[in-house]
Amino acid sequence: MPDASSVSFGGIGKDMLGPLGNMSATNLGTILLVLLVSLLVIGLIAWLFYIWYKKRLYNEKVWILGNVGNTPQIKRIDRARFVKIGNAGDRLFHFAKMKRYVVPPTLQSGNHLWIFWEREDGELINVAYEDVDFKQRSMGIKFVDADMRMQRLGIEKNLEHRLQKKSMWEQYGALIVNIIFLVLVTVCLVVLFMRLEGVSAALTEAVTIAGEVLKEAHGVNPARPDSLVPVGLGGLFFTKWLKRRKKN
């Protein structure tokens, strides 16, 4: 039976493959998986860069309006860019999705926004928003009518009185919440001041005991280590506190 090292595939033996011949199937699969993931990551990065580049290149937004069922609507939204032609400053307007060149528009409707109207024959006409005030003013229409405005205010008041009655919570809710808040704050302050009296008395007692402890600590003989040195200031303070508690 032939040895595994001498088996050849298509005339290529294991010795001719070099380092690849000694590689196991697991290592080879790992390498292929790493290569596949690397290609996917590189492809994703390239695709994102392509989208970013297209948006930077076609930086003009376009709304294309038209009749849909005899109703003016937005038929499609596209992006476009100005393309320079020749050296004389001539330009064309190129759409990204429609792949179409038109004459550069002149009526701008916003920041990098252009609106076109698509006619029945497919021709694109650059349009802009209509000035309704100017149109009605030229027709002699008065914008403000005092009698009509007063009548409208009266109708609004009647409707509010009949149909929009406010509940008690809607009318006095804010006042009730403010009163409850003031009562809670007052109670908390009273409790705090009552507690502060006891705390101040305890602090006064602690300061007095600390003064006595310091006086006795200054009177300890350093030549006698068996005096009060092992107990320390904490022990003296605790002893004084216990004495005062027993007296009380």
BELMOVEN-V523859 format. One record per residue. N is the residue number from 1. RES is the residue in one small letter. BURIAL is I if it has 24 or more other ideal C-beta (glycine too) atoms within 12 Angstrom, else O. D_LAST is the distance of its C-alpha to the last C-alpha in whole Angstrom. Layout:
n=N res=RES burial=BURIAL d_last=D_LAST
n=N res=RES burial=BURIAL d_last=D_LAST
//
This chain:
n=1 res=m burial=O d_last=106
n=2 res=p burial=O d_last=105
n=3 res=d burial=O d_last=102
n=4 res=a burial=O d_last=99
n=5 res=s burial=O d_last=100
n=6 res=s burial=O d_last=104
n=7 res=v burial=O d_last=103
n=8 res=s burial=O d_last=105
n=9 res=f burial=O d_last=104
n=10 res=g burial=O d_last=107
n=11 res=g burial=O d_last=108
n=12 res=i burial=O d_last=105
n=13 res=g burial=O d_last=103
n=14 res=k burial=O d_last=100
n=15 res=d burial=O d_last=101
n=16 res=m burial=O d_last=102
n=17 res=l burial=O d_last=99
n=18 res=g burial=O d_last=97
n=19 res=p burial=O d_last=93
n=20 res=l burial=O d_last=93
n=21 res=g burial=O d_last=95
n=22 res=n burial=O d_last=92
n=23 res=m burial=O d_last=90
n=24 res=s burial=O d_last=88
n=25 res=a burial=O d_last=89
n=26 res=t burial=O d_last=85
n=27 res=n burial=O d_last=85
n=28 res=l burial=O d_last=88
n=29 res=g burial=O d_last=86
n=30 res=t burial=O d_last=83
n=31 res=i burial=O d_last=85
n=32 res=l burial=O d_last=87
n=33 res=l burial=O d_last=83
n=34 res=v burial=O d_last=82
n=35 res=l burial=O d_last=85
n=36 res=l burial=O d_last=85
n=37 res=v burial=O d_last=82
n=38 res=s burial=O d_last=83
n=39 res=l burial=O d_last=86
n=40 res=l burial=O d_last=84
n=41 res=v burial=O d_last=81
n=42 res=i burial=O d_last=84
n=43 res=g burial=O d_last=85
n=44 res=l burial=O d_last=82
n=45 res=i burial=O d_last=82
n=46 res=a burial=O d_last=85
n=47 res=w burial=O d_last=85
n=48 res=l burial=O d_last=82
n=49 res=f burial=O d_last=84
n=50 res=y burial=O d_last=87
n=51 res=i burial=O d_last=85
n=52 res=w burial=O d_last=83
n=53 res=y burial=O d_last=87
n=54 res=k burial=O d_last=88
n=55 res=k burial=O d_last=86
n=56 res=r burial=O d_last=86
n=57 res=l burial=O d_last=90
n=58 res=y burial=I d_last=90
n=59 res=n burial=O d_last=87
n=60 res=e burial=I d_last=89
n=61 res=k burial=I d_last=88
n=62 res=v burial=I d_last=91
n=63 res=w burial=I d_last=91
n=64 res=i burial=I d_last=94
n=65 res=l burial=I d_last=94
n=66 res=g burial=I d_last=97
n=67 res=n burial=O d_last=98
n=68 res=v burial=O d_last=97
n=69 res=g burial=O d_last=98
n=70 res=n burial=O d_last=100
n=71 res=t burial=O d_last=96
n=72 res=p burial=O d_last=95
n=73 res=q burial=O d_last=92
n=74 res=i burial=O d_last=91
n=75 res=k burial=O d_last=93
n=76 res=r burial=O d_last=92
n=77 res=i burial=O d_last=89
n=78 res=d burial=I d_last=91
n=79 res=r burial=I d_last=90
n=80 res=a burial=I d_last=93
n=81 res=r burial=I d_last=94
n=82 res=f burial=I d_last=96
n=83 res=v burial=O d_last=99
n=84 res=k burial=O d_last=101
n=85 res=i burial=O d_last=104
n=86 res=g burial=O d_last=107
n=87 res=n burial=O d_last=106
n=88 res=a burial=O d_last=107
n=89 res=g burial=O d_last=103
n=90 res=d burial=O d_last=104
n=91 res=r burial=O d_last=102
n=92 res=l burial=O d_last=101
n=93 res=f burial=I d_last=99
n=94 res=h burial=I d_last=98
n=95 res=f burial=I d_last=96
n=96 res=a burial=I d_last=94
n=97 res=k burial=O d_last=94
n=98 res=m burial=O d_last=98
n=99 res=k burial=O d_last=99
n=100 res=r burial=O d_last=101
n=101 res=y burial=O d_last=102
n=102 res=v burial=I d_last=102
n=103 res=v burial=O d_last=103
n=104 res=p burial=I d_last=100
n=105 res=p burial=I d_last=98
n=106 res=t burial=O d_last=97
n=107 res=l burial=O d_last=95
n=108 res=q burial=O d_last=91
n=109 res=s burial=O d_last=89
n=110 res=g burial=O d_last=86
n=111 res=n burial=O d_last=84
n=112 res=h burial=O d_last=87
n=113 res=l burial=O d_last=88
n=114 res=w burial=I d_last=91
n=115 res=i burial=I d_last=93
n=116 res=f burial=I d_last=96
n=117 res=w burial=I d_last=98
n=118 res=e burial=I d_last=100
n=119 res=r burial=O d_last=103
n=120 res=e burial=O d_last=105
n=121 res=d burial=O d_last=108
n=122 res=g burial=O d_last=105
n=123 res=e burial=O d_last=105
n=124 res=l burial=I d_last=101
n=125 res=i burial=O d_last=101
n=126 res=n burial=I d_last=98
n=127 res=v burial=O d_last=97
n=128 res=a burial=O d_last=93
n=129 res=y burial=O d_last=91
n=130 res=e burial=O d_last=93
n=131 res=d burial=O d_last=92
n=132 res=v burial=O d_last=92
n=133 res=d burial=O d_last=91
n=134 res=f burial=O d_last=94
n=135 res=k burial=O d_last=96
n=136 res=q burial=O d_last=95
n=137 res=r burial=O d_last=95
n=138 res=s burial=O d_last=99
n=139 res=m burial=O d_last=100
n=140 res=g burial=O d_last=99
n=141 res=i burial=O d_last=95
n=142 res=k burial=O d_last=93
n=143 res=f burial=O d_last=89
n=144 res=v burial=O d_last=87
n=145 res=d burial=O d_last=88
n=146 res=a burial=O d_last=86
n=147 res=d burial=O d_last=87
n=148 res=m burial=O d_last=87
n=149 res=r burial=O d_last=83
n=150 res=m burial=O d_last=82
n=151 res=q burial=O d_last=84
n=152 res=r burial=O d_last=82
n=153 res=l burial=O d_last=78
n=154 res=g burial=O d_last=79
n=155 res=i burial=O d_last=80
n=156 res=e burial=O d_last=77
n=157 res=k burial=O d_last=75
n=158 res=n burial=O d_last=76
n=159 res=l burial=O d_last=76
n=160 res=e burial=O d_last=72
n=161 res=h burial=O d_last=72
n=162 res=r burial=O d_last=73
n=163 res=l burial=O d_last=73
n=164 res=q burial=O d_last=69
n=165 res=k burial=O d_last=67
n=166 res=k burial=O d_last=63
n=167 res=s burial=O d_last=61
n=168 res=m burial=O d_last=58
n=169 res=w burial=O d_last=55
n=170 res=e burial=O d_last=58
n=171 res=q burial=O d_last=58
n=172 res=y burial=O d_last=54
n=173 res=g burial=O d_last=53
n=174 res=a burial=O d_last=52
n=175 res=l burial=O d_last=50
n=176 res=i burial=O d_last=48
n=177 res=v burial=O d_last=47
n=178 res=n burial=O d_last=46
n=179 res=i burial=O d_last=44
n=180 res=i burial=O d_last=42
n=181 res=f burial=O d_last=41
n=182 res=l burial=O d_last=40
n=183 res=v burial=O d_last=38
n=184 res=l burial=O d_last=36
n=185 res=v burial=O d_last=35
n=186 res=t burial=O d_last=34
n=187 res=v burial=O d_last=31
n=188 res=c burial=O d_last=31
n=189 res=l burial=O d_last=30
n=190 res=v burial=O d_last=28
n=191 res=v burial=O d_last=25
n=192 res=l burial=O d_last=25
n=193 res=f burial=O d_last=24
n=194 res=m burial=O d_last=21
n=195 res=r burial=O d_last=20
n=196 res=l burial=O d_last=21
n=197 res=e burial=O d_last=18
n=198 res=g burial=O d_last=15
n=199 res=v burial=O d_last=17
n=200 res=s burial=O d_last=17
n=201 res=a burial=O d_last=14
n=202 res=a burial=O d_last=13
n=203 res=l burial=O d_last=16
n=204 res=t burial=O d_last=15
n=205 res=e burial=O d_last=12
n=206 res=a burial=O d_last=15
n=207 res=v burial=O d_last=17
n=208 res=t burial=O d_last=15
n=209 res=i burial=I d_last=14
n=210 res=a burial=O d_last=18
n=211 res=g burial=O d_last=19
n=212 res=e burial=O d_last=18
n=213 res=v burial=I d_last=19
n=214 res=l burial=O d_last=22
n=215 res=k burial=O d_last=22
n=216 res=e burial=O d_last=22
n=217 res=a burial=I d_last=24
n=218 res=h burial=O d_last=27
n=219 res=g burial=O d_last=27
n=220 res=v burial=O d_last=28
n=221 res=n burial=O d_last=31
n=222 res=p burial=O d_last=33
n=223 res=a burial=O d_last=36
n=224 res=r burial=O d_last=33
n=225 res=p burial=O d_last=33
n=226 res=d burial=O d_last=31
n=227 res=s burial=O d_last=28
n=228 res=l burial=O d_last=25
n=229 res=v burial=O d_last=28
n=230 res=p burial=O d_last=28
n=231 res=v burial=O d_last=24
n=232 res=g burial=O d_last=25
n=233 res=l burial=O d_last=23
n=234 res=g burial=O d_last=21
n=235 res=g burial=O d_last=20
n=236 res=l burial=I d_last=19
n=237 res=f burial=I d_last=17
n=238 res=f burial=O d_last=15
n=239 res=t burial=O d_last=14
n=240 res=k burial=I d_last=12
n=241 res=w burial=O d_last=11
n=242 res=l burial=O d_last=10
n=243 res=k burial=O d_last=9
n=244 res=r burial=O d_last=6
n=245 res=r burial=O d_last=5
n=246 res=k burial=O d_last=5
n=247 res=k burial=O d_last=4
n=248 res=n burial=O d_last=0
//
